[in-house]
Amino acid sequence: MSWLYLLVAIIAEVAATSALKASQGFTNPAPSAVVALGYGTAFYFLSLSLDSIPLGVAYAVWAGAGIVLIALAGLIVYGQKLDGFALLGIGFILVGVLVIHLLSDMAA
């Protein structure tokens, strides 16, 4: 169940971060509410996931997945292009998360 909580935390954080641009410095109420609700939800579910996932592993997966998904959201929603080095860096992040999750004894 902890991994499901972590997934919910990741999705909520990505939604909140994606809404930051649309909030226009918290002057636009609807996206600002998404930011506040999203971050609150993200931290709540992240805290629940820590019952059985080590802090370092949970944060690495959360941050890594968030970076990748935010880059994709920027590309899809805001048309922000990713160059080759950005894609390479994102690839390294994905590999790092996979190594921690699949190979590290910490993740067990």
C-alpha positions as CSV (number, residue, x, y, z in Angstrom):
1,M,0.0,0.0,0.0
2,S,2.9,2.3,0.7
3,W,3.9,2.4,-3.0
4,L,0.4,3.3,-3.9
5,Y,0.6,6.2,-1.4
6,L,3.9,7.3,-3.0
7,L,2.3,7.2,-6.4
8,V,-0.6,9.4,-5.2
9,A,2.0,11.8,-3.7
10,I,3.9,12.0,-7.0
11,I,0.7,12.6,-9.0
12,A,-0.4,15.3,-6.6
13,E,3.0,17.0,-6.6
14,V,3.1,17.0,-10.4
15,A,-0.4,18.5,-10.6
16,A,0.5,21.2,-8.1
17,T,3.8,22.1,-9.7
18,S,2.2,22.2,-13.2
19,A,-0.4,24.6,-11.8
20,L,2.3,27.0,-10.5
21,K,2.8,28.6,-13.8
22,A,-0.9,29.1,-14.4
23,S,-1.4,30.6,-10.9
24,Q,0.5,33.7,-12.1
25,G,2.2,34.3,-8.8
26,F,-0.9,33.2,-6.9
27,T,-3.0,35.9,-8.5
28,N,-5.2,33.4,-10.4
29,P,-7.5,31.7,-7.8
30,A,-8.3,28.4,-9.4
31,P,-4.7,27.3,-10.2
32,S,-3.6,28.7,-6.9
33,A,-6.1,26.4,-5.2
34,V,-4.8,23.4,-7.2
35,V,-1.2,24.3,-6.0
36,A,-2.2,24.4,-2.4
37,L,-4.4,21.3,-2.5
38,G,-1.9,19.4,-4.6
39,Y,1.1,20.1,-2.3
40,G,-0.9,19.4,0.8
41,T,-2.1,16.1,-0.7
42,A,1.4,15.2,-1.9
43,F,3.0,15.7,1.5
44,Y,0.3,13.9,3.3
45,F,0.6,10.8,1.1
46,L,4.4,11.0,1.1
47,S,4.2,10.8,4.9
48,L,1.9,7.8,4.7
49,S,4.3,6.0,2.3
50,L,7.1,6.4,4.9
51,D,5.6,3.7,7.1
52,S,7.4,1.1,5.1
53,I,9.5,2.8,2.5
54,P,12.8,4.2,3.7
55,L,12.9,8.0,3.5
56,G,15.9,8.1,1.1
57,V,14.2,5.7,-1.3
58,A,10.8,7.4,-1.1
59,Y,12.3,10.8,-1.7
60,A,14.5,9.6,-4.6
61,V,11.6,8.0,-6.3
62,W,9.3,11.0,-5.6
63,A,11.8,13.6,-6.8
64,G,13.0,11.6,-9.8
65,A,9.5,10.7,-11.1
66,G,8.4,14.3,-10.4
67,I,11.3,15.8,-12.5
68,V,10.5,13.5,-15.4
69,L,6.8,14.1,-15.3
70,I,7.2,17.9,-14.9
71,A,9.5,18.0,-17.9
72,L,6.9,16.1,-19.9
73,A,4.1,18.4,-18.6
74,G,6.2,21.4,-19.6
75,L,6.6,19.9,-23.1
76,I,2.9,19.0,-23.6
77,V,1.1,21.8,-21.8
78,Y,3.5,24.7,-22.2
79,G,5.4,23.7,-25.4
80,Q,8.7,23.9,-23.6
81,K,11.3,22.0,-25.7
82,L,13.8,19.6,-24.3
83,D,17.2,19.5,-25.9
84,G,19.5,16.4,-26.1
85,F,21.3,17.1,-22.9
86,A,18.0,17.6,-21.0
87,L,16.8,14.2,-22.3
88,L,20.1,12.6,-21.4
89,G,19.8,14.0,-17.9
90,I,16.3,12.8,-17.5
91,G,17.4,9.4,-18.7
92,F,20.1,9.4,-16.0
93,I,17.4,10.3,-13.4
94,L,15.2,7.4,-14.6
95,V,18.1,5.0,-14.5
96,G,18.9,6.1,-10.9
97,V,15.4,5.6,-9.7
98,L,15.3,2.2,-11.3
99,V,18.6,1.2,-9.7
100,I,17.4,2.2,-6.3
101,H,14.0,0.6,-6.7
102,L,15.1,-2.7,-8.4
103,L,18.6,-3.3,-7.1
104,S,19.1,-1.6,-3.8
105,D,18.5,-3.6,-0.6
106,M,17.2,-0.3,0.9
107,A,14.1,-0.5,-1.3
108,A,13.1,-3.9,0.0
